[in-house]
Amino acid sequence: MKNTQSKFKNTLVLATFLVLLFTPVLAQNVFADDDLTSLSLEDLMNINVTSVSKRPQKLIDAASAIYVITQEDIRRSGATNIPDALRRVPGIQVAHINANTWAITSRGLNSFLSNKLLVLIDGRSVYSPMFSGVYWDVQDTLLEDIDRIEVIRGPGASLWSDNAVNGVINIITKHAEDTQGGLLSTGYGNEQQGFGNLRYGSKIGNDAYFRVYSKYFNRDNAVDASGKKTDDSWYAQRGGFRIDWDVNKQDSLIVQGDIYNSKFGESVETVSLTSPFSNTINDDSDFAGWNVLTRWKHTFSDSSNLELQLYYDRTERESITLREDRDTYDLDFQHRFKFGERQDIMWGLGYRLTHDNIRNSFDFSFNPDNRDMSLYSGFVHDEITLIEDKLRLTVGSKLSYNVFTGLEIQPNARLLWKPLERHSTWLSLSRAVRTPSRAENDIRINQEVLSSGALVSLFGDHGFDSEVLYSYELGYRFAPSDNLSVDLALYYSNYDKLLTLEPGTPYLET
């Protein structure tokens, strides 16, 4: 890639200067965050997770197939990015396609266009309405800032989103109070050809904390099966901030954001109406974006609170054959309260608006080339204690309305039984849907030109229904000793209305 070496040399000089500058600061910071690094196995079974019920609960009490990656797990794994960290999760399939592309899913159906997995970063959904999947090349942050990654295998749509069909990945970063002082790391290798990470955190007044960070990396081309280097090297830089403010005893506020830009090489075969009818183009693709999120929480009591979250996300992706500019606005409200002595109820409302502008090419085109897509949603969940500390039933449903298929209903029921202190058994019945993407409705792909001059094209279909999953799960979790835990999950998934490619009737286009 052009100018990569000069960029790295300049950054290396800057990193060396920063090392000298921040050495006194780093020497004064112990970096002894309480980040689950010194917990015993029993303590880990009792850590709080939030992805199953949208409220803190002990891992041993979660009626779901959930796995938690702690900060210590990430540090010990040697992972340099989020996809690498996910490789350690049972039931998650991670495939590294080339130097800048991954395919990640849960419980099968894996591909680069995997579209049945919901990914969240601090409550911000990062799936793309373009293909209902995740661009993993832009999902990044300082790995040292991640508190934990909660991974649910199985449906989570009744609480989260229409695309939480086979699983949910919830990446949760640390409170700004836990990242005080400075952090600096840099390095160089034959594949990771230069990287640098810088973070600084401090206090604002008596009740607020902040941190800022920046990072960059440069990765070499991958190597194919024949030993030849491919044209997929990757350079990226990113920065961001987070502010945590305890306004008073009842109210807290989070404001955070990121900005990034990147460039990677790719090789694309394009179609031509003239001989030889196809061409292979090697060039760089560029992408950039920024986002900002704010979340306000008001606490009435230990069992009652409300949250209001708003975020904006701007993405720009320009490849050899397509350019996509997208603006996403998202508003989410939820309220939790006790009803009597045995019922813990949570309900919420949400609205998301996404607007895109597509620059078409001969190979890929969209009709229309810009579209507004709105998603309205609401949910209610009731957690009922049948026997104190022994038996608990959770029932609920999510209702949503989207521009492609209209109203969707996604109910769920979960039963948790704790026969002994270190043992829990759970049962779950769920219905989840995966709504059609923008591409599945509006795209045209010119695939090839035959020797006769006929053009073979693939078209989207406005008549697509949502894909539906009926899921039945049974799990058992126990810790026989302080050094051993066992987590078993059996599941049966019945899919309906899966989208397929079907040959159409040939016709002449005028």
N, C-alpha and C positions, 0 to 999 in steps of 0.2 A: 504494500500500500504506500502511496505517496506521502513523503514527509514524516513517516512514522519514526525513523531513527532520530531525526532532528528533534521531534517532539519529545522522545524519550530522554535524549541528552539534556534538553532544557529542563525537563521535569526532575531528572536525577540531580542536577545542580541545585534546583529549588529545594528538593527533599533534603539534600545534605545541609543546606543553609538552615532549614527548619529544625533538623536534628540538633544543631548547635544552639539555635535560638531557644528551643523548648526543653533542652536538657535540664535546666534548673527547675522548670515547672514540673516535668515528669518526675524528677527526684523527690518532689514534695508530695506526690500522690501515690498512695499505696495500691490503688486499683483493686481494692478488696470488696468488690460489689457482692451483695447477697444474691447471687444469680444461680442458685441451685447447684453450685459446684461442690459443695461440701455435704450434701444431704445423703443420708443412708437410703437403702432401697425402700425401707418402710416409709421414710419421709417422702420419697418420690411418689409412692402410691397415694400419699395424702396431699400432694400439691394441688392447688386449685387450677382447674381448667374452665374455660368459658364457652368453648365452641359448641358443646352439645346442647346447652340450655340457655345460652346468652346471659348467664349469670355465673358467678364463681361457685364451683362445687368440687369436691375431692375426686381425684382420678378414679379411686376405687368405687365411687358412687355414680359414675357416669354410665348410663344405660346405652352404650354405643361402643363400637370397635374403634377406640381412639388410642393414638400413640403420641407421645410428647418427646420432641427433640429439645434438650436443654442447651444452654450456652456452653456448658462443659462438653456436651456431646459434639457440638460443632467444632470447638477448639481442638479436641482430641482427634477428630476425623481428618483434619488437614484440608477440609473443603475450602475452596476459594470462591464459591458462588452458591446460590440457593439450590439449584438443581442437584449439585454434588452432595449437599447436605441431606437432600431427600432420599438419596440412595439407601440409607440405612433403615428406612421405614418398611416394616413388613407389609406386603400387599400393595406397595406402590411400585409401579414400573417406570424406570427412568432410562431413556435411551438417548445417547449423545450422537446426534445425526452427523454433525460436522462441527467445526470450531465455534460456531455461533448459534447453533440450533439444537433444541431438545424436543423430545416427545415424552410427555409425562402424563400418567393417568393412574387410576385406582381400579382394581378388579377388572382388568382387561380392556379390550377395544382401544388399544394404544396406537397412536399415529401422531405425526406432526400437527394434524388438524384435530387432535383430541378435543371433544366438545362436551364432555359430561363431568367435568371436574371444576368446582368453584375454588378460586384462589383469592384470599383476602390479605391485605397488608394493613394492619392497624385499623381494621374495619372498613377499608376501602376496597371494593370489588375491582379486580384488575382484568376480568375477562373482556375480550373484544367482541362487540356485536357483529363485527365483520364476518367472523366464522364461528362465533360462540366458543372460542378457545382462548388460550393465553399466549401472548408474545413473551416467552421467557427471556429473550435478549434484553428486555427493558425492565425486568423485575429484579431490582438490585438495591442494596443498601450496604452499609458497613456490617459485616457479619458479627463484629464485636458488639454492635448495638442491639442485636436480636436477643431478647429475653428467652423466648421459646418459640417453637413451631408446633402447633397442635394439628394433628392429621386425623381426620375422621374417614374411615373406610366404610362406604355405604351412604345412603341418602341423607341429606341435610336440608332439603328444600322447604320443609314445613316451617323452618325458621329463617333461612337465609335467602335463597334465590332460585329462580327457575332452572338454573344450570347445575345445581348441587345434586346431581343424579347418582354418580358412583362415588363421590367423596367431596370432602372440604379440606382445604389447606389454609390454616389461619396463622399468618406470620405476625408475631406480636413483639414489638420493640420495647426497649427498656424505658422506664420513667426517666425524665431528664435528671432527676435527683441522683440516679444511680450511675450517671456518666459524667461526674464532675472531674475537673482537671483536664489533662491533655493525653492524647494517644497519637502515636506516629509509627507507621510501619512502611517499609519499602523493600523491594527486592527485584531480582532479575534471574531468569532461567532460560533454557533453550526453547521451551514452549510458552511459558508466561514471560514474555520478553519485556519485562518492566511493569511494576505496579507500585502504587503509593496510596496510603490512607492517612488522613489527618482528621482529628476530631478535638474539639475543645468544648468544655461545659463549665458553667458557673451559675451563681445565684443572682436573682434580681430581687432586691428588697428582702423581706422576711419570709415570703410565702410563694415565691415563684423561682423556677429553675429553667435553664435553657441549655441547649447544645447546638453546635454547628459542625458540619463535616464536609469533607470533599474527598474524592477518590478518583483514580484513573487506572487503567490497565491497557496493555497491548499484548495480544495473543497471536502467535504464529499460525500459519496455515496448518490445517490437518494433513494427514497422509492417508492416501487411499490404499486399497488392498495390494496394489502393485508396487507400493513404496514411493509413488509419485505425490508430490505436494499438490494440494488442491488450492484453488483461489478463494479462500474463505477466512483470511486473517481478519482481526477484529480489534478496533481501538474504541475506547469509550471513556468518558469523563462525566462526573456527577457530583452534585452538591446538595445540601439540604439543611434543615433546622427542625428543632422541636422545642416547644415551650409548654411547661406544665405549671399551672397556677392554681393554688388552693385559695379561692377568692374569700371564703369564710368556712365555717364548720360544715355547712350544708352544700356549698357549691364549689365545683372544680371546673377548670377549663383547660383544654388541650388545643394548641394550634401547631400544625406541622406542615412541611412542604418539601418538595424536591424539584430539581431542575437537572436535565441531562441532555447530552447529545452523543452520537456514536456513528461509526462508519464501519462497515464490514464488506468484504469481497464476496461476490457470488457469481456463479456461472449458470446462465439461463439459455435454454433453447427456444428461440422465437420462430414464429411461423411467417412465411413469405408466399405471396401469390405467384412469384416468379421462380424459376429454377435457380438454386436447387431446392426451393420450397421451405427450407429451414436453415437457421443460422445459430451458432453458439456464440453468445456474447459474454465476455468476462468484464465485469465493471464493479464499481462500488455502489452500495446502497447506503442511504443516510436516514437516520431517524433522530428525532428530538422531541422534547416535551417538558411539561412541568405540571405540578399538581399542588393543591393546598387543601387542607382539611382542618375543620374545627369541630370540637365536640364539647358540649356543655352537659354536666351531670349535676342534678339536684337530689340530695339524699334526704328523705323524710325520716327514715329509721333504718335499722339494720336489715329490714325485710321489705322496704318500700323506697323506690327511687324512680326518677325519670331521666331519660337521656335524649338529647337532640343533636344530630350530627349533620353537617353540611360539607360537601366537598365538590371541587371543580378539578377536572383533569383534561389537559390538552395534549394531544399526540399528533405527530407529523411523521409519516413514513413514506420514503420515496425509494422505490426499487427500480430495476431496469424496465419493468413492464407496467408499473402502477404507482400512483401517488395517492395516499389517503391522509386527509386532515380531519381530525375528529375532536369535538368538544363535548364533554360529558358533565352534566349537572346532577347532583344526587342529594336528596333530602330524606333523612330517616329519623323517625321518632319511636320511642318505646317507653312503656310504663310498667313497672312491676309493683305488686301489692299483695298483701295477705288477705284472704277471705276466710274468716273463721280461724280455727286452730289447725286445720289440716290441709288447706289449699293455698298454694303459692301460684298466683296468676300473673302472666306477662302478656301484654298485647302491644301491637305497634302498627304504624302506617309508614309507607314509603312512596317516593316518587322519583323517577329517573328520566331525564331527557338527554338524548344524545343526538348530535347533529354532525353529519359528515359531508365532505366534499371529495369527490373522486376524480382524478385525472385519468381518463381512459386511454387505452392503447389498442392497437389492432389485436393483440393477443388476449387481453383482459379488458372487459368493459362492463359498466353497470348502467341499467336503465330503471329509474332515473339516476343521474350521476351525483345527486345530492338528496338527502332524505333526513327528516326529523322522525325519531322514534321515541315514543313515550311508554313508560312502564309504571303502572299503578299497582300497589300491593298493600296487603294488610295481613296480620297474623294474630292468633291468640293461642296460648298454651296454658294448660292447667295442670300443675303438679300436685297430686293428691297423695297424702300420707295415709296409707291404709293401716299399717302397723308401725308404730314409732321405731325408727332405726332398723326396721326389718323389711318392710314391703312398701313400695312406692309405685304409683301409676301416673304416667304422664300422657295426656291426650291433647291434641291440637291440630291446627290446620293453617295453611297459608292460602290466601286468595290473591290472584294477580290478574291484571288485564294488560295485554300487549297488542301492538298494531297488526300482528300477523295472524294470530289464532284466537284472539279475544280472551274470554275468561278461562282461567286455569285454577283447578282446586287440587291441593296437595296435602292430604291428611296424614297423620302419623300417630301411632300409639306405642308406648314403651312401658315395660313392666320390669322393675328391679327388685330382686330378692337377695337379702343378705343373711344367710343362715348362720354364719359365724363371723367373727370380727374381721378376719383377713380374707373372707370369701364373698364374692358377689356373682349372681347369675342374672342375666337380662334377656328379655325377649322384645323384638321390635317388628312392627308391621307398618309399611310405608308405601305411599304412592308419590312418585316424583316425575316431573316432565322436563324435557329439553326442548325449548322453543326454537323454531327455525331462525337461521341467521340471515343477515342482510345478503350475503352471497347466495345462499340457497334460494332466495326469492328473486334476486335481481341480476345475477351475473350472467355473462356470456363469455365462454372460453373457446377461442378458436384453437383446436387441438392440432390439426395437421391438414396439409393439402395433398390430396392424392395425385398420382401421376396424370390422371385425366383432367386435373384442374379443379376437381370438386373439393369444397371446403367442409371439413368435419368439425362441428361445433357442439359444445355442451351448454345447455341453457338451465337456468334456475326455473323454479315452478312456484307460482303464487298460490297454488292449491295445497301446499304442504300442511299437514297437521303436526302437532307436537309429538315428539317421541315420548313414550310413556314407559315407566318402570314400576313394576309391583315387586317390592322387596320384602323378604321374610328372613329375619336374622335371629340367631341364638348365640349367646356368649357366656363365657365363664372366666372369671378373673380371680386369681388368688396369689398370695405371697406366703409360701410355706416356711420361709426363714428370712432373715434380714439380708441374705445374699442371693435370693432366688425368687423370681416371680414368673407366673405363667398366665398367658392371656390367649384364650381360645375363642375363635369366632367361626360359626357355620352360617352360611347364607345361601338363599335361593333367589335368583333374580329372573323375573319374567318380563322380557321387553316386548313392547307392542309398537307398531307403526314406525319401525326403524327406517330411516331414509336410505334409498338405494339408487344406483344408476341403472336406468333402463333404456334400451335402444328405442329411438323414435322412428316414425315413418319419414323416409327421405323426402325432401321437397326442394323446389327451386326458389332461391331468394332473389327478389327483384329490388 
